[in-house]
Amino acid sequence: MTRAWTVHQPPIVTSLESALVMLASVITLIAASQLAAFLGAGGPEPWLAVSIVAGALVYAASGLIAWWRRPGNRLGLVMVAGGVIWLLNALVFASQPLLVAVGVVTATLPLGVIVHLLLVFPSGRLRSTLARWTVIAGYAVCLVLQIPLYLWAPAASPDGMLAMADRPELVTVGSRVQTGAGMCVMAITAVVLSVRFHRASERRSVLGPLYVYGVAVVLLVPLVPIVVRSMTGFDSSIATAGQIVLLVVAPMLFAVAMMRGGFARTGELEQLGEWLGSAAGDRPDLGTALATALGDDSVQLSYWLHDRGGYVDADGRSITAPTAGNGRGLAEIGVGGRRVGGIFYDRNLIADPELVNSAGRVIAIAVDQQRLTVQLRASRRALQQSRARIVEASDRERRRIAQNLHDGLQAELVLLSVEAQRLAGTEAGTSPEERAQAAERLRWRIDHAAAGLRDLVYAVMPAPLVEQGLGPAIEDLVDRMPVPTTLEMSVDRNLPDAVQATAYFVMAEALNNAARHAGARHIAVRLTDRAGVLVIRVDDDGIGNAHPAGGFGLTGLQDRVEVLGGTLRIDSPVDHGTHITAELPCPAALGV
């Protein structure tokens, strides 16, 4: 029977929950006290006060949920602070002048909060200089440019507490400056969100609703009072209500985005420690545990295979490492100075790479252990693919030989048979010279057919290799090259037939590619026997950019080499030539 994987709450998570419960209680108590005071005072617009307090509770509740689910993300803190600002904003309906003054000073601050929230989502950090300055400018517009609206307007100040003089013209100028600056901040925010939405190709379904709504909000909120007054003639309270509605929907969208995005709680990565300490049958796979701890459902755990020089997934399939500009990050996992794996994650969601690096250090030993299993799977998959390619290459070669025999040699032999019959049936009156010429043509065609047969046999297994061995066969191959080719060979013993054949075909294919496809002006061939390993090196000065995926030739060579337990390395930078190195195990015990 399989048991569910359970994790005991780490102490830091328990402490956080207690603190959040206390914070929620304090905010709820303050909100309840404000509602009781505002409704008891019987002001002219109690519904407006209630709506502001309700908006504060929406922000605070959304922030507390975000903070609980993602303790390492500052998004929850910003949302809770936004709820507190809304509570301060509601003080304009209080009866005490000092509290009303606080509400007047913070009257437009919720606009700065919405800009801040939109630009830090989802990572909780301001990821660019433009975003940071936009947020600073937003708060400056809401606090600094708000000053003329109460400093020169005694009517807007409780009991004239904040006013210095009655200067309506300065109030008008200040209002216009604040509105213009606010619209500029909102426009820049809209542009930043639009760019992020365009780049977030993998998570548009999660980020899309919030970004689209955010662009609409930052553009509409400054215009609502102007549109309402000009089109309806209603007073400012109706415009304020419209702004409240627009701003309150935003935190609810944040909550929905968090739920759809699978942003799980982190608990300072202590859950990964619990995963390592639990029984193997009682826990999910390591990749799922890692995604849960980091709060990013797009996390992909990969394993580094040294023989391949690349990353693979749990099934041994190759993975392309993320590149700059695609929104994905890579945190390498190492053990004892060796790279054993990597974590691919969403950089837009996790802005602090140290969090991912810390997770990698926690699970490094487990990744190294699982890497051995993955390597076996990858080797098995590579072996199966290699066998399939060898069978395919053998079938293809047999078809080529059959086609050449059918279309070439067989047709030529049929024609020779017809020519021989015609020569045998030549009339007695034919002159000896004509019979000699016919016989000469027949002999020439027989020689031509024999030459074609020799070429076919040479392509299958070169005669010098069969009759004289690898050394003379390589020398013959180099002598027939149309490109200047140098040969350096130091092999002082006989080699197994399989090793000789593989070495010959590796060099033949490399030389053919260099001469026909690389545009090389010079080729160097080196053949050495080092400590029971036959090392073959072919260098050219051609155009480079050769790789096994480019055709059957290099892939077939790789399969030939791997069958003998050897390795084939291809270094072919663009415009810097191609360098092919093959190493074939050839123990001294196999020598003759």
MARGUKOL-25830 format. One record per residue (C-alpha): x, y, z; residue number from 1. Coordinates in steps of 0.2 Angstrom, whole numbers. Each point is the difference from the previous one (the first is absolute). Layout:
BEGIN
[pt [X, Y, Z], NUM]
...
end
This chain:
BEGIN
[pt [0, 0, 0], 1]
[pt [7, 17, -5], 2]
[pt [0, 14, 13], 3]
[pt [-2, 18, -4], 4]
[pt [16, 10, 2], 5]
[pt [-2, 11, 15], 6]
[pt [12, 14, 6], 7]
[pt [1, 6, 18], 8]
[pt [-1, 19, 0], 9]
[pt [17, 8, 3], 10]
[pt [2, 12, 15], 11]
[pt [2, 15, -12], 12]
[pt [-16, -5, -9], 13]
[pt [-10, -1, 17], 14]
[pt [7, 16, 6], 15]
[pt [-5, 9, -16], 16]
[pt [-17, -7, 1], 17]
[pt [-2, 6, 18], 18]
[pt [6, 18, -5], 19]
[pt [-12, 0, -15], 20]
[pt [-14, -5, 11], 21]
[pt [4, 14, 12], 22]
[pt [2, 13, -14], 23]
[pt [-17, -5, -8], 24]
[pt [-8, 2, 17], 25]
[pt [7, 17, 3], 26]
[pt [-5, 6, -18], 27]
[pt [-17, -7, 3], 28]
[pt [-2, 8, 16], 29]
[pt [5, 17, -7], 30]
[pt [-12, -2, -15], 31]
[pt [-14, -4, 12], 32]
[pt [3, 15, 11], 33]
[pt [1, 11, -15], 34]
[pt [-17, -7, -7], 35]
[pt [-8, 2, 17], 36]
[pt [6, 18, 2], 37]
[pt [-4, 5, -17], 38]
[pt [-18, -7, 0], 39]
[pt [-3, 6, 17], 40]
[pt [5, 18, -5], 41]
[pt [-14, 0, -13], 42]
[pt [11, 9, -13], 43]
[pt [-8, 6, -17], 44]
[pt [9, -14, -9], 45]
[pt [2, -15, 11], 46]
[pt [-1, -12, -15], 47]
[pt [16, 8, -7], 48]
[pt [9, -3, 17], 49]
[pt [-6, -18, 1], 50]
[pt [6, -3, -18], 51]
[pt [17, 6, 4], 52]
[pt [2, -11, 16], 53]
[pt [-7, -15, -11], 54]
[pt [14, 4, -13], 55]
[pt [13, 0, 14], 56]
[pt [-6, -17, 6], 57]
[pt [1, -7, -17], 58]
[pt [18, 6, -2], 59]
[pt [5, -6, 17], 60]
[pt [-9, -17, -2], 61]
[pt [8, -3, -17], 62]
[pt [17, 5, 7], 63]
[pt [-1, -11, 15], 64]
[pt [-4, -15, -12], 65]
[pt [15, 5, -11], 66]
[pt [11, 2, 15], 67]
[pt [-5, -17, 7], 68]
[pt [2, -9, -17], 69]
[pt [16, 8, -4], 70]
[pt [10, 6, 15], 71]
[pt [15, 4, -10], 72]
[pt [-9, 11, -12], 73]
[pt [-3, 19, 4], 74]
[pt [-16, 1, -9], 75]
[pt [-10, -5, 15], 76]
[pt [8, 13, 10], 77]
[pt [-4, 14, -13], 78]
[pt [-18, -5, -1], 79]
[pt [-2, 0, 19], 80]
[pt [8, 17, 1], 81]
[pt [-12, 5, -14], 82]
[pt [-14, -5, 12], 83]
[pt [7, 10, 14], 84]
[pt [1, 15, -12], 85]
[pt [-18, -2, -4], 86]
[pt [-5, 0, 18], 87]
[pt [10, 16, 2], 88]
[pt [-9, 7, -15], 89]
[pt [-17, -3, 8], 90]
[pt [5, 11, 15], 91]
[pt [-7, 15, -11], 92]
[pt [-17, -5, 7], 93]
[pt [6, 0, 18], 94]
[pt [-6, 13, 13], 95]
[pt [17, 5, 7], 96]
[pt [9, 13, -10], 97]
[pt [17, -8, 2], 98]
[pt [-6, -17, -7], 99]
[pt [-9, 10, -14], 100]
[pt [17, 8, -4], 101]
[pt [8, -17, -2], 102]
[pt [-14, -5, -12], 103]
[pt [3, 16, -11], 104]
[pt [18, -2, -1], 105]
[pt [-2, -19, -6], 106]
[pt [-15, 4, -11], 107]
[pt [9, -6, -16], 108]
[pt [12, -12, 7], 109]
[pt [-10, -15, -6], 110]
[pt [5, 4, -18], 111]
[pt [18, -2, 5], 112]
[pt [-4, -16, 8], 113]
[pt [-8, -7, -16], 114]
[pt [15, 5, -11], 115]
[pt [12, -8, 13], 116]
[pt [-10, -16, 0], 117]
[pt [-2, -2, -19], 118]
[pt [19, 3, -2], 119]
[pt [6, -13, 13], 120]
[pt [-12, -14, -5], 121]
[pt [4, -14, 0], 122]
[pt [18, -1, 7], 123]
[pt [-3, 13, 14], 124]
[pt [15, 10, -6], 125]
[pt [2, 15, -12], 126]
[pt [11, -8, -14], 127]
[pt [5, 15, -9], 128]
[pt [6, 18, 3], 129]
[pt [-15, 7, -10], 130]
[pt [-12, -10, 11], 131]
[pt [9, 7, 16], 132]
[pt [-1, 18, -6], 133]
[pt [-18, -2, -5], 134]
[pt [-5, -6, 17], 135]
[pt [10, 14, 8], 136]
[pt [-8, 13, -12], 137]
[pt [-17, -8, 4], 138]
[pt [2, 3, 19], 139]
[pt [7, 17, -3], 140]
[pt [-15, 5, -10], 141]
[pt [-12, -6, 13], 142]
[pt [9, 8, 15], 143]
[pt [11, 14, -6], 144]
[pt [-12, 7, -13], 145]
[pt [-15, -2, 11], 146]
[pt [7, 14, 12], 147]
[pt [-6, 15, -10], 148]
[pt [-18, -8, 0], 149]
[pt [-1, 3, 19], 150]
[pt [14, 13, 3], 151]
[pt [-9, 13, -9], 152]
[pt [-18, -6, 2], 153]
[pt [-7, 3, 18], 154]
[pt [-16, -8, -5], 155]
[pt [8, -16, -3], 156]
[pt [10, 0, 16], 157]
[pt [-8, -5, 17], 158]
[pt [-3, 16, 10], 159]
[pt [14, 8, -11], 160]
[pt [13, -11, 8], 161]
[pt [10, -3, -15], 162]
[pt [-3, 16, -10], 163]
[pt [11, 15, -1], 164]
[pt [-10, 11, -11], 165]
[pt [-16, 1, -11], 166]
[pt [8, 0, -18], 167]
[pt [-12, -8, -12], 168]
[pt [10, 3, -15], 169]
[pt [15, -10, 8], 170]
[pt [-12, -14, 4], 171]
[pt [-6, 0, -18], 172]
[pt [18, 0, -7], 173]
[pt [5, -14, 13], 174]
[pt [-15, -11, -5], 175]
[pt [5, 1, -18], 176]
[pt [18, -4, 3], 177]
[pt [-5, -14, 11], 178]
[pt [-12, -7, -13], 179]
[pt [12, 2, -14], 180]
[pt [15, -8, 9], 181]
[pt [-12, -14, 6], 182]
[pt [-5, -4, -18], 183]
[pt [18, -1, -5], 184]
[pt [4, -12, 14], 185]
[pt [-16, -11, -5], 186]
[pt [5, 1, -18], 187]
[pt [18, -6, 4], 188]
[pt [-7, -14, 11], 189]
[pt [-12, -5, -14], 190]
[pt [15, -2, -13], 191]
[pt [10, -10, 13], 192]
[pt [-14, -12, 3], 193]
[pt [-3, -1, -19], 194]
[pt [18, -5, -3], 195]
[pt [-1, -13, 14], 196]
[pt [-16, -8, -7], 197]
[pt [8, -1, -17], 198]
[pt [16, -9, 7], 199]
[pt [-10, -11, 12], 200]
[pt [-4, -13, -14], 201]
[pt [0, -15, 12], 202]
[pt [-11, 7, 14], 203]
[pt [-12, 12, -10], 204]
[pt [-15, -10, 6], 205]
[pt [5, 4, 18], 206]
[pt [7, 18, -2], 207]
[pt [-11, 5, -14], 208]
[pt [-16, 5, 10], 209]
[pt [9, 10, 12], 210]
[pt [11, 9, -12], 211]
[pt [-14, 4, -12], 212]
[pt [-11, 7, 15], 213]
[pt [15, 9, 7], 214]
[pt [3, 9, -16], 215]
[pt [-18, 5, -1], 216]
[pt [0, 6, 19], 217]
[pt [15, 11, -1], 218]
[pt [-6, 8, -16], 219]
[pt [-18, 2, 6], 220]
[pt [2, 5, 19], 221]
[pt [7, 17, -4], 222]
[pt [-14, 4, -13], 223]
[pt [-15, -6, 10], 224]
[pt [-3, 16, 10], 225]
[pt [2, 10, -16], 226]
[pt [-12, -11, -10], 227]
[pt [-13, -1, 13], 228]
[pt [-1, 18, 3], 229]
[pt [0, 5, -18], 230]
[pt [-12, -13, -6], 231]
[pt [-12, -2, 14], 232]
[pt [2, 15, 11], 233]
[pt [0, -11, 16], 234]
[pt [10, 6, 15], 235]
[pt [17, -6, 4], 236]
[pt [-6, -14, 12], 237]
[pt [-7, -10, -15], 238]
[pt [17, 2, -9], 239]
[pt [9, -6, 16], 240]
[pt [-11, -15, 1], 241]
[pt [4, -5, -18], 242]
[pt [19, 2, 4], 243]
[pt [-3, -11, 16], 244]
[pt [-8, -14, -10], 245]
[pt [14, 0, -13], 246]
[pt [13, -1, 13], 247]
[pt [-8, -13, 11], 248]
[pt [-2, -13, -14], 249]
[pt [19, 0, -2], 250]
[pt [5, -9, 16], 251]
[pt [-13, -13, -4], 252]
[pt [8, -3, -17], 253]
[pt [16, -2, 9], 254]
[pt [-7, -14, 11], 255]
[pt [-8, -9, -15], 256]
[pt [17, 1, -9], 257]
[pt [9, -7, 15], 258]
[pt [-12, -15, 0], 259]
[pt [1, -3, -18], 260]
[pt [18, 2, 0], 261]
[pt [3, -14, 13], 262]
[pt [10, 12, 11], 263]
[pt [3, -11, 15], 264]
[pt [7, 5, 17], 265]
[pt [19, -1, 2], 266]
[pt [4, -2, 18], 267]
[pt [18, 5, -2], 268]
[pt [3, -16, -10], 269]
[pt [-2, -11, 16], 270]
[pt [-13, -10, -9], 271]
[pt [14, -7, -11], 272]
[pt [9, -5, 16], 273]
[pt [-16, -10, 5], 274]
[pt [0, -8, -17], 275]
[pt [17, -6, 2], 276]
[pt [-3, -7, 17], 277]
[pt [-17, -9, -5], 278]
[pt [-1, -18, -5], 279]
[pt [2, -3, -19], 280]
[pt [-18, -7, -2], 281]
[pt [-8, 14, 9], 282]
[pt [6, 15, -10], 283]
[pt [-3, 7, -18], 284]
[pt [14, 1, -13], 285]
[pt [14, 12, 3], 286]
[pt [-6, 12, -14], 287]
[pt [-17, 2, 8], 288]
[pt [7, 3, 17], 289]
[pt [12, 13, -7], 290]
[pt [-14, 9, -10], 291]
[pt [-11, 0, 16], 292]
[pt [14, 8, 11], 293]
[pt [4, 13, -13], 294]
[pt [-18, 5, -4], 295]
[pt [3, -2, -19], 296]
[pt [-9, -14, -9], 297]
[pt [10, 3, -15], 298]
[pt [16, -6, 9], 299]
[pt [9, -14, -9], 300]
[pt [14, -10, 8], 301]
[pt [13, -6, -12], 302]
[pt [16, -11, 1], 303]
[pt [17, 3, -7], 304]
[pt [8, -14, -10], 305]
[pt [19, 3, -2], 306]
[pt [2, -12, -15], 307]
[pt [-14, 10, -9], 308]
[pt [5, 17, 6], 309]
[pt [-18, 5, 3], 310]
[pt [-15, -1, 10], 311]
[pt [-14, -14, -1], 312]
[pt [-16, -3, 9], 313]
[pt [-5, -14, 11], 314]
[pt [-3, -11, -15], 315]
[pt [17, 3, -7], 316]
[pt [-6, 12, -14], 317]
[pt [11, 15, -4], 318]
[pt [-6, 17, 6], 319]
[pt [6, 16, -8], 320]
[pt [6, 12, 13], 321]
[pt [-9, 17, 1], 322]
[pt [7, 15, -8], 323]
[pt [-1, 18, 4], 324]
[pt [-16, 9, -5], 325]
[pt [-12, -15, 1], 326]
[pt [-4, 4, 19], 327]
[pt [7, -17, 6], 328]
[pt [14, -1, 12], 329]
[pt [13, -14, 4], 330]
[pt [7, -4, 17], 331]
[pt [14, -13, -1], 332]
[pt [1, -14, 13], 333]
[pt [17, -6, 6], 334]
[pt [8, -13, 11], 335]
[pt [18, 1, 5], 336]
[pt [4, 12, -14], 337]
[pt [-9, -11, -13], 338]
[pt [-15, 6, -9], 339]
[pt [-14, -13, 2], 340]
[pt [-16, 9, -5], 341]
[pt [-9, 16, -2], 342]
[pt [-17, 8, 4], 343]
[pt [-9, 9, -14], 344]
[pt [-12, 13, 7], 345]
[pt [-10, 15, -5], 346]
[pt [10, 16, 3], 347]
[pt [-15, 11, 0], 348]
[pt [-8, -10, 14], 349]
[pt [16, -3, 11], 350]
[pt [10, 16, -1], 351]
[pt [13, -5, 13], 352]
[pt [11, -14, -8], 353]
[pt [8, -3, 17], 354]
[pt [-16, -8, 6], 355]
[pt [1, -13, -14], 356]
[pt [19, -2, 3], 357]
[pt [-4, -4, 18], 358]
[pt [-13, -13, -5], 359]
[pt [13, -8, -11], 360]
[pt [13, -1, 14], 361]
[pt [-14, -9, 11], 362]
[pt [-4, -13, -13], 363]
[pt [18, -2, -8], 364]
[pt [4, -17, 7], 365]
[pt [-17, -7, -5], 366]
[pt [2, 7, -18], 367]
[pt [17, -8, -1], 368]
[pt [-7, -17, 5], 369]
[pt [-15, 1, -12], 370]
[pt [12, 6, -14], 371]
[pt [8, -18, 0], 372]
[pt [-18, -7, -4], 373]
[pt [-3, 13, -13], 374]
[pt [17, -3, -8], 375]
[pt [-5, -19, -1], 376]
[pt [-16, 5, -8], 377]
[pt [8, 12, -12], 378]
[pt [13, -13, -5], 379]
[pt [-13, -13, -3], 380]
[pt [-10, 12, -11], 381]
[pt [16, 5, -9], 382]
[pt [4, -18, -3], 383]
[pt [-17, -4, -7], 384]
[pt [1, 15, -11], 385]
[pt [17, -5, -6], 386]
[pt [-5, -18, -4], 387]
[pt [-15, 7, -9], 388]
[pt [11, 12, -10], 389]
[pt [13, -15, -4], 390]
[pt [-14, -11, -6], 391]
[pt [-7, 14, -11], 392]
[pt [18, 4, -6], 393]
[pt [3, -18, -4], 394]
[pt [-17, -1, -10], 395]
[pt [4, 16, -9], 396]
[pt [17, -7, -5], 397]
[pt [-7, -16, -6], 398]
[pt [-13, 9, -10], 399]
[pt [14, 11, -8], 400]
[pt [11, -16, -4], 401]
[pt [-15, -9, -7], 402]
[pt [-5, 16, -11], 403]
[pt [17, 2, -6], 404]
[pt [2, -19, -5], 405]
[pt [-17, 1, -8], 406]
[pt [1, 16, -10], 407]
[pt [19, -1, -3], 408]
[pt [9, -16, 0], 409]
[pt [-15, -11, -5], 410]
[pt [-5, 11, -14], 411]
[pt [18, 1, -6], 412]
[pt [1, -19, 0], 413]
[pt [-16, -2, -10], 414]
[pt [7, 11, -13], 415]
[pt [17, -9, 0], 416]
[pt [-10, -16, -2], 417]
[pt [-9, 7, -15], 418]
[pt [16, 7, -7], 419]
[pt [9, -17, 2], 420]
[pt [-15, -9, -9], 421]
[pt [1, 12, -14], 422]
[pt [19, -2, -2], 423]
[pt [-2, -19, 0], 424]
[pt [-13, 1, -14], 425]
[pt [10, 12, -11], 426]
[pt [-1, -6, -18], 427]
[pt [15, -9, -7], 428]
[pt [2, 14, -13], 429]
[pt [5, 13, 13], 430]
[pt [18, 6, -1], 431]
[pt [12, -5, 14], 432]
[pt [2, 19, 4], 433]
[pt [-18, 2, 4], 434]
[pt [-1, -16, 11], 435]
[pt [16, 7, 9], 436]
[pt [-8, 16, 3], 437]
[pt [-16, -8, 6], 438]
[pt [10, -11, 12], 439]
[pt [10, 15, 6], 440]
[pt [-16, 10, 4], 441]
[pt [-7, -15, 9], 442]
[pt [16, -2, 10], 443]
[pt [0, 19, 4], 444]
[pt [-18, -2, 7], 445]
[pt [4, -15, 10], 446]
[pt [15, 10, 8], 447]
[pt [-12, 14, 3], 448]
[pt [-12, -11, 9], 449]
[pt [14, -8, 10], 450]
[pt [5, 17, 5], 451]
[pt [-17, 5, 6], 452]
[pt [-1, -17, 10], 453]
[pt [17, 5, 8], 454]
[pt [-7, 17, 5], 455]
[pt [-15, -8, 8], 456]
[pt [10, -12, 10], 457]
[pt [12, 14, 5], 458]
[pt [-14, 10, 6], 459]
[pt [-6, -15, 11], 460]
[pt [17, -5, 6], 461]
[pt [16, 8, -8], 462]
[pt [12, -13, -7], 463]
[pt [15, 8, 8], 464]
[pt [-8, -1, 17], 465]
[pt [-4, -18, -2], 466]
[pt [16, -5, -8], 467]
[pt [13, 11, 8], 468]
[pt [-7, 7, 16], 469]
[pt [-5, 17, 7], 470]
[pt [17, 9, -3], 471]
[pt [1, -2, -19], 472]
[pt [-19, 2, -2], 473]
[pt [1, 17, 8], 474]
[pt [15, 5, -10], 475]
[pt [-9, -5, -16], 476]
[pt [-15, 10, 6], 477]
[pt [11, 16, 3], 478]
[pt [9, -2, -17], 479]
[pt [-17, 1, -9], 480]
[pt [-6, 16, 9], 481]
[pt [-3, 15, -11], 482]
[pt [5, 12, 14], 483]
[pt [18, 1, 7], 484]
[pt [0, -13, 15], 485]
[pt [13, -4, 12], 486]
[pt [1, -16, 9], 487]
[pt [8, -4, 17], 488]
[pt [-1, -18, 6], 489]
[pt [8, -9, 14], 490]
[pt [-8, -17, 3], 491]
[pt [13, -14, 3], 492]
[pt [-12, -15, 2], 493]
[pt [-13, -10, -9], 494]
[pt [-18, 5, 4], 495]
[pt [-16, -10, 1], 496]
[pt [-10, 0, -17], 497]
[pt [-15, 9, 8], 498]
[pt [12, 14, 6], 499]
[pt [9, 2, -17], 500]
[pt [-17, 1, -9], 501]
[pt [-7, 13, 11], 502]
[pt [16, 10, 0], 503]
[pt [0, 0, -19], 504]
[pt [-18, 5, -2], 505]
[pt [1, 14, 13], 506]
[pt [15, 7, -10], 507]
[pt [-8, -3, -17], 508]
[pt [-16, 9, 5], 509]
[pt [9, 15, 9], 510]
[pt [11, 2, -16], 511]
[pt [-14, -1, -11], 512]
[pt [-10, 13, 9], 513]
[pt [15, 12, 1], 514]
[pt [4, -1, -19], 515]
[pt [-18, 0, -6], 516]
[pt [-10, 11, 13], 517]
[pt [12, 10, 11], 518]
[pt [10, 8, -14], 519]
[pt [16, -4, 9], 520]
[pt [17, 5, -8], 521]
[pt [10, -11, 11], 522]
[pt [-4, -16, 11], 523]
[pt [11, -8, 13], 524]
[pt [-3, -18, 5], 525]
[pt [8, -7, 16], 526]
[pt [-1, -19, 6], 527]
[pt [8, -4, 17], 528]
[pt [-1, -15, 12], 529]
[pt [0, 6, 18], 530]
[pt [-1, -12, 15], 531]
[pt [-12, -12, -9], 532]
[pt [-10, 13, -9], 533]
[pt [1, 4, -18], 534]
[pt [-2, 19, -2], 535]
[pt [-6, 7, -17], 536]
[pt [1, 18, -4], 537]
[pt [-5, 9, -16], 538]
[pt [2, 19, -1], 539]
[pt [-5, 11, -14], 540]
[pt [0, 19, -3], 541]
[pt [-18, 1, -8], 542]
[pt [-16, 9, 4], 543]
[pt [-4, -11, 15], 544]
[pt [-18, -1, 7], 545]
[pt [0, -19, -2], 546]
[pt [-10, -10, 12], 547]
[pt [-8, -18, 1], 548]
[pt [-18, 7, -3], 549]
[pt [5, 6, -17], 550]
[pt [-1, -17, -9], 551]
[pt [3, -19, 1], 552]
[pt [19, 1, -2], 553]
[pt [6, 6, 17], 554]
[pt [-15, -8, 9], 555]
[pt [5, -17, -7], 556]
[pt [18, 3, 5], 557]
[pt [-5, 4, 18], 558]
[pt [-10, -16, 0], 559]
[pt [15, -10, -7], 560]
[pt [11, 7, 14], 561]
[pt [-12, -3, 14], 562]
[pt [-3, -18, -5], 563]
[pt [19, -3, 4], 564]
[pt [-2, 10, 17], 565]
[pt [9, 15, -7], 566]
[pt [-4, 19, -1], 567]
[pt [-2, 12, -14], 568]
[pt [3, 19, 2], 569]
[pt [-4, 13, -13], 570]
[pt [6, 18, 3], 571]
[pt [-6, 10, -15], 572]
[pt [-2, 19, 4], 573]
[pt [-6, 10, -15], 574]
[pt [14, 6, -11], 575]
[pt [13, -8, 11], 576]
[pt [2, -17, -8], 577]
[pt [-6, -17, 6], 578]
[pt [10, -11, 12], 579]
[pt [-6, -18, 2], 580]
[pt [7, -11, 14], 581]
[pt [-4, -19, 1], 582]
[pt [7, -11, 14], 583]
[pt [-2, -19, -2], 584]
[pt [4, -12, 15], 585]
[pt [13, -12, -6], 586]
[pt [9, -9, 14], 587]
[pt [17, -8, -3], 588]
[pt [-8, -17, 4], 589]
[pt [-10, 2, -16], 590]
[pt [16, 3, -11], 591]
[pt [8, -14, -10], 592]
end
